[in-house]
Amino acid sequence: MGSQHRLISVALAGLLLASCAGRSIDEQAAAPPTDVIAEPAEAESAADSIVVTGQIAIGKARQENRAKAAPAPMMSPYAPPPPPPPVMDASMWPPAYKDVGRDKFDKFVENSFKIVREAPVSTFSIDVDTASYSWVRASLNQNVLPQPAAVRTEEMINYFHYDYAPPATTAQPFGTNVAVFPSPWAQGRKLVRIGIKGYEVARATRPRANLVFLIDTSGSMNSPDKLPLVQKSLTMLLDELDARDTVAIVTYAGSAGTALAPTPANQKAKIRAVIDQLGAGGSTAGAEGIRQAYSLAEANLDPNGVNRVILATDGDFNVGITNQEELKGYIERERGKGVFLSVLGFGMGNYNDALMQALAQNGNGTAAYIDTAQEARKTLVEEAGSTLFPIAKDVKIQVEFNPATVAEYRLIGYETRALNRDDFDNDKVDAGDVGSGQSVTALYEVVPVGGPTTMGSSRYGAKPAVTARSAELGFVKIRYKLPKSDTSRLITTPIDSRAAFASFDAAPRDARFATAVAGFAELLRGGRYNGSLTYDDVVRIANAARGPDEYGYRSEFVQLVRAAKGAKSLAALER
């Protein structure tokens, strides 16, 4: 009986002290059992050095707690310190598709073949976004094929750098590179590769950057692949800035506020401290956050520098202005004041790609999707110049095909960047930007006259007349504005025999690799036009054209193609 009394006394003492610490009896009952029980004599002789909490004896906790700073209100000084938060890595992340079906992508109709006699001119805005490629990678890393609307071929192609010749002088911000070669997936057709390469601004002479980080801290960002990755990403970008630049931070959840007034970027410890202390919770007042971020950027506008808001979010706006057209209109007006917008997307499950694409396209900025720390480094460190410093804006491409030599054509990708023919010469029409050192690639598939057309011949169609320019397949026109100008300039290049290659294997290496990426994207979208091409064919073409691969991006691409062969068509629902 004496032993039983001692055990009961210890248990009662533990319950009493737990009550003082704010813990309920139910919480104590849930605590894990232990075999370590304090004997009464030990408890009496060391009254100041042992605290009994439930069934667990913790030595010297009282003295340790007294030596610490005052505890938070209503907390017992006898409560043990809380355990440190667990260190999360990618292997501990929740399944990406727990909210499958809530990711939002704008659907689009894939470009089809056009008859040159009926529609000889193709016009589009260039696109340097890369969000689609990163999303495809994140999906395949979950062993799930991406939804077709998430696959934008031009963003897949332009994820990679291509070794095009840069312009000779900065007076013309980029050079044009054209190649024509046989299609690897359709006998009798050809591919036309149009590439442009922007000049690279020297780091010492680059303009000053006035940046506002607009960070989503709402409850939807409370996931290891969201806010913690945002914090790591922005810290990487901060390391690329110097004393010439300023950084401000605006956060938004249920409401928006300024977390950091404009601060010289060389005060890195101060800026990092603000980024590190951010936490997620509440609803998403994204529109109010955007308004405050633009207000800060405009208050510190540098007419000779780069003024940019960088939005980091999953796009789940649910408070304030949530209508996509209203937000687009607001950002278009702000763009006219000289402040551009770039968007960094994070997370899966409720990712709103449709909204973020619209915001970036109307804000004269880029849209990237950050799925890993490595992707953050690629976008914000390796490509910091092209991400932050534009060398040309409102860049449009118009290709006129020659009906004497080309029967049909289709633009591969760029569906969401299509422009009307008369938009090309209209300087009021917005288009994409090219950043420092950036390359942009577009591919057309063409059917030469006499080749295997996709549509039957017209009974009453007139035959094209032979002209002095019958050797040309077409003519490329590129219109652009310098970053501080509102008047466009024109570059022209013929597509003729000088750009032709007799076989696919003889085509430039970068052209062949871009073809492999395009073929992969087309397969993911359903493979309507790429004939008998298979994933194995894509791997073969990519491996043969991989070339120098300093960061391993092209090798990673090959592995993604292999992963797609066995990936599931749809993620399983959690139950």
Disulfide bonds with the S-S distance in Angstrom:
none
